[in-house]
């Protein structure tokens, strides 16, 4: 039989197909099953259109037949089949898609959702096969034809015997090598896994004979092997059903099966959007973070389907980083895929889908916050940190989206509150939103810097996550109220009279304060008399953009040892504390002793802030020395 040559451009494309286009060889099964589904679709739509075929949906099936002895894998369908001319056109000319032509002809039909469009998927078979044989009989025809090829050398077309309509593709698998194990595609488990992974939602049953074991009738410990013609795919995607047809138990079970979680999700989001871009989406907010959520190993993204066929397992572009905890999938026929259908063309449709998903997730979180506070607080405990990172990232670009979703512990309410709730309780004379940072609520509660703010009856937000202050700096304001750290050098609480008195006292003691500053040369930028301390003797505040908490966070980062960040520390002394008079006396009578006291007070202020001191032993010895004097 004469060997027909592929056209020169087709030959080059075939070589490219086999060696370059597809990343994973296992994709071939997805492509062949998709082609089989398209062939059935064409006949099924014909049946719906003219009603002359006498066929209904239950008549259609796709079959997979592995033969380990012969080293062959066969995929069959009972769809429309192909004539000799169609075999020549569709398989002899690469990148000519019969499915695309059909799709264009039926573009006004709403329910037409054929998968293929490039006309190259069939040739993925050559990645795993040394020879491909196609036998096809068109619906309504008495003739059957065989197309056969071993790759780029060419192909043959000849009559053959085939008893019923449809197409049968027989793959002669390549021999195993050190690099590739082609025989795995004859393994029952592997085939079931691949169908489940890529083609679970093909709308027609995909069947295969599967060997199983059962207890012999009348025995207690003897088993027999039997063969069952098993349907490998689910067929009807859950996300394409109407919401009122699905119970929460079904949603939960789908989530646990699909994403390997043993807990029910905290929130289910099921949406269908029709318009410029049409898509289905089924998303979940987990009840707990994945074990690797806050590691570099975690990959965000939603599964992406095109007409029920898995295209990408993790499409990162569908989710912003601050919603990376969301798991789920998107199914659309409007996406522009690359020729291998393994990756996306980053186009307008993808951006539109991502925007709609972001808005939907945000609105669902808002509703949870408003209508189920307990559930939201549990969610925030698990994923609130990600929202805060979202505000800090991109120079605060997303703060308007996220700020109303934040929760902070309140000094007065003794629970988590929103910024809106804080603003709603502010006193009429209050200028700022006050906050305090620390490792824990218990530690923040005891900070000396909070005394004056509390005495004024003002609420303080306790911030205990490392990213908190960075996020607040990006927020800058909320409802035109500036954020103010209780550790700031000026809290804006003093009256004009108090400021004058303070200035006078500073002037009177400037020499001593200067002496103490010189004693702590390189450690602090200034020593001042505090306006925020009431009962405590000393505390630290900062000048400039870097606070004490920010210093700790930045210096704890990888590679921070190379270049330590240092805040401009200010030592604040309480002029109304007995220790102040002692300092004044020492300045007049014993400056060497004052140096020791200054060093001790500075070390004390570091410990209050939760900062490690350089020489704990020396500090301990000085305390003991004071105790025996």
WODA-V347283 format. One record per backbone hydrogen bond with DSSP energy under -0.5 kcal/mol. CO is the residue of the C=O (numbers start at 1). NH is the residue of the N-H. E is the energy in kcal/mol with one decimal. If there is no record, write none. Layout:
BEGIN
CO&NH&E  CO&NH&E
END
This chain:
BEGIN
2&4&-0.6  4&155&-2.8  7&11&-3.0  8&12&-2.1  9&13&-2.1  10&14&-2.7  11&15&-2.1  12&16&-1.9  13&17&-2.8  14&18&-2.6  15&19&-1.6  16&20&-3.0  16&21&-1.7  17&22&-0.7  24&27&-1.5  25&28&-2.0  26&29&-1.2  26&30&-0.6  27&31&-2.1  28&32&-2.4  29&33&-2.4  30&34&-2.3  31&35&-2.2  32&36&-2.1  33&37&-2.5  34&38&-2.3  35&39&-2.2  36&40&-1.9  37&41&-2.6  38&42&-2.3  39&43&-1.3  39&80&-1.8  40&44&-3.0  41&45&-3.1  42&46&-1.4  43&47&-2.2  44&48&-2.0  45&49&-2.1  46&50&-2.6  46&51&-0.7  47&51&-1.0  56&59&-2.1  57&60&-1.6  61&78&-1.0  62&207&-3.2  63&76&-2.4  64&209&-0.5  65&74&-2.2  67&71&-1.5  67&72&-1.8  71&173&-2.0  72&67&-2.7  73&171&-3.0  74&65&-2.8  75&169&-2.9  76&63&-2.4  77&167&-1.2  80&139&-2.8  83&87&-2.4  84&88&-2.3  85&89&-2.7  86&90&-3.3  87&91&-2.1  87&92&-0.9  88&92&-0.9  89&93&-0.6  92&7&-0.6  92&94&-0.6  93&96&-1.1  95&97&-0.6  96&98&-0.6  97&101&-1.7  98&102&-2.3  99&103&-2.6  100&104&-2.4  101&105&-2.2  102&106&-1.8  104&107&-1.2  106&109&-2.1  108&110&-0.6  109&112&-1.2  111&113&-0.6  119&95&-1.8  119&96&-0.6  120&123&-1.0  121&124&-1.6  122&125&-1.8  123&126&-1.3  124&127&-1.8  125&128&-1.3  125&129&-1.3  128&174&-2.7  131&172&-2.8  132&149&-2.2  133&135&-0.5  133&170&-3.2  134&147&-3.2  135&168&-3.1  136&145&-2.7  137&166&-2.3  138&141&-2.0  144&160&-2.0  145&136&-2.6  146&158&-2.2  147&134&-3.7  148&156&-2.3  149&132&-2.9  151&154&-1.5  154&150&-0.7  155&4&-3.3  156&148&-2.2  158&146&-3.6  160&144&-0.5  160&162&-0.5  166&137&-2.6  167&77&-2.1  168&135&-2.7  168&170&-0.6  169&75&-2.5  169&171&-0.6  170&133&-2.5  170&172&-0.5  171&73&-1.9  171&173&-0.9  172&130&-3.0  172&131&-1.0  180&177&-3.2  180&182&-0.7  181&184&-1.2  182&185&-1.7  183&186&-1.9  184&187&-1.5  187&191&-2.4  188&192&-2.5  189&193&-2.5  190&194&-2.5  191&195&-2.4  192&196&-2.3  193&197&-2.4  194&198&-2.6  194&199&-0.6  195&199&-1.7  198&310&-1.9  199&202&-1.6  200&234&-1.1  200&235&-2.5  205&62&-2.8  205&207&-0.6  206&232&-3.3  207&64&-2.5  208&230&-2.4  210&228&-2.6  212&226&-2.7  214&224&-2.9  216&219&-2.1  222&216&-3.4  224&214&-2.2  226&212&-3.4  228&210&-2.9  228&230&-1.3  230&208&-1.9  230&232&-0.6  234&236&-2.1  235&237&-0.8  237&240&-1.2  238&241&-1.6  242&245&-1.9  243&246&-1.6  247&251&-2.1  248&252&-2.8  249&253&-2.5  250&254&-2.4  251&255&-2.2  252&256&-2.5  253&257&-2.6  254&258&-2.8  255&259&-2.7  256&260&-0.7  256&261&-0.7  267&285&-2.4  268&270&-0.5  269&271&-0.5  269&283&-3.3  271&281&-2.6  273&279&-2.2  278&333&-0.5  278&334&-0.6  279&273&-2.7  280&331&-2.7  281&271&-2.7  282&329&-2.1  283&269&-3.4  284&286&-0.6  284&327&-2.6  285&266&-2.4  285&267&-1.5  290&293&-2.2  292&295&-1.7  292&298&-0.5  295&298&-1.0  298&300&-0.5  302&315&-2.5  303&305&-0.5  303&330&-2.5  304&311&-3.4  304&312&-1.5  305&307&-0.5  305&332&-2.3  306&309&-1.4  308&201&-0.8  308&310&-0.5  309&306&-2.5  312&304&-3.0  314&316&-1.1  315&302&-1.4  315&318&-1.3  316&319&-1.6  320&323&-1.7  321&324&-1.7  323&326&-1.7  325&286&-0.6  327&284&-3.6  328&303&-2.6  329&282&-2.1  330&305&-3.4  331&280&-2.8  335&337&-0.9  336&345&-3.0  338&341&-1.8  343&338&-2.3  344&346&-0.6  345&347&-1.8  347&351&-1.6  348&352&-2.6  349&353&-2.4  350&354&-2.4  351&355&-2.4  352&356&-2.1  353&357&-2.5  354&358&-2.3  355&359&-2.2  356&360&-2.1  357&361&-2.8  358&362&-2.5  359&363&-2.4  360&364&-2.3  361&365&-2.2  362&366&-2.3  363&367&-2.3  364&368&-2.1  365&369&-2.6  366&370&-2.1  367&371&-2.9  368&372&-2.5  372&376&-2.3  373&377&-2.7  374&378&-1.7  375&379&-2.3  376&380&-3.2  377&381&-2.0  378&382&-1.4  379&383&-2.8  380&384&-2.7  383&386&-0.8  383&387&-1.2  384&388&-2.0  385&389&-2.3  386&390&-1.8  387&391&-1.4  388&392&-1.9  389&393&-2.8  392&395&-0.7  393&396&-1.1  393&397&-0.6  394&397&-1.2  396&399&-1.5  398&401&-0.7  398&402&-1.7  399&403&-2.6  402&405&-2.1  403&406&-1.1  408&417&-2.9  409&462&-3.1  410&414&-1.5  415&410&-2.4  417&408&-2.4  418&422&-1.9  419&423&-2.5  420&424&-2.1  421&425&-0.8  422&425&-1.1  422&426&-0.6  423&426&-1.1  427&430&-1.7  432&434&-0.8  433&484&-2.9  434&461&-2.4  435&486&-2.4  436&463&-3.0  440&444&-2.4  441&445&-2.6  442&446&-0.8  443&446&-0.7  444&447&-1.6  447&450&-1.5  448&451&-1.7  450&454&-2.4  451&455&-2.4  452&456&-1.4  453&458&-2.0  454&457&-1.9  459&434&-0.6  460&411&-2.3  460&462&-0.6  461&436&-2.5  461&463&-0.5  462&409&-1.0  462&464&-0.6  463&438&-1.8  465&468&-1.6  467&471&-2.5  468&472&-2.5  469&473&-2.2  470&474&-1.3  471&475&-2.1  472&476&-2.7  475&477&-3.7  476&483&-1.8  478&481&-1.6  480&482&-0.5  481&478&-2.0  482&433&-3.0  484&435&-2.0  485&488&-1.8  487&542&-1.1  495&499&-2.3  496&500&-2.0  497&501&-2.3  498&502&-2.5  499&503&-2.5  500&504&-2.2  501&505&-2.2  502&506&-2.3  503&507&-2.2  504&508&-2.1  505&509&-1.4  507&510&-0.7  509&513&-2.6  510&514&-2.3  511&515&-2.2  512&516&-2.5  513&517&-2.2  514&518&-2.4  515&519&-2.0  516&520&-1.6  518&521&-1.4  520&523&-2.8  520&524&-1.4  524&522&-0.5  526&571&-2.3  528&530&-0.5  528&573&-2.6  532&452&-1.2  537&574&-2.6  539&572&-3.0  541&570&-3.0  542&489&-0.7  543&568&-0.9  545&547&-0.6  547&551&-2.1  548&552&-2.1  549&553&-2.4  550&554&-2.8  551&555&-2.1  552&556&-0.8  553&556&-0.9  554&557&-0.9  557&560&-1.8  559&562&-1.1  559&563&-0.5  560&563&-0.5  567&569&-1.4  568&543&-2.3  569&525&-3.5  569&526&-1.0  570&541&-2.5  570&572&-0.6  571&528&-2.6  572&539&-1.7  573&530&-3.0  573&575&-0.8  574&577&-1.4  577&580&-2.0  577&581&-0.7  578&582&-1.5  579&583&-2.1  580&584&-2.3  581&585&-2.3  582&586&-2.3  583&587&-2.1  584&588&-1.4  585&589&-2.1  586&590&-2.7  590&594&-1.8  591&595&-1.8  592&596&-1.4  593&597&-2.4  594&598&-2.9  595&599&-2.3  596&600&-2.4  597&601&-2.8  598&602&-2.2  599&603&-2.3  600&604&-2.5  601&605&-2.2  602&606&-1.8  603&607&-2.0  604&608&-2.1  605&609&-1.4  606&611&-2.7  607&610&-1.0  615&619&-2.0  616&620&-2.5  617&621&-2.5  618&622&-2.1  619&623&-2.0  620&624&-2.2  621&625&-2.1  622&626&-2.0  623&627&-1.8  624&628&-1.2  625&629&-0.7  626&629&-0.6
END
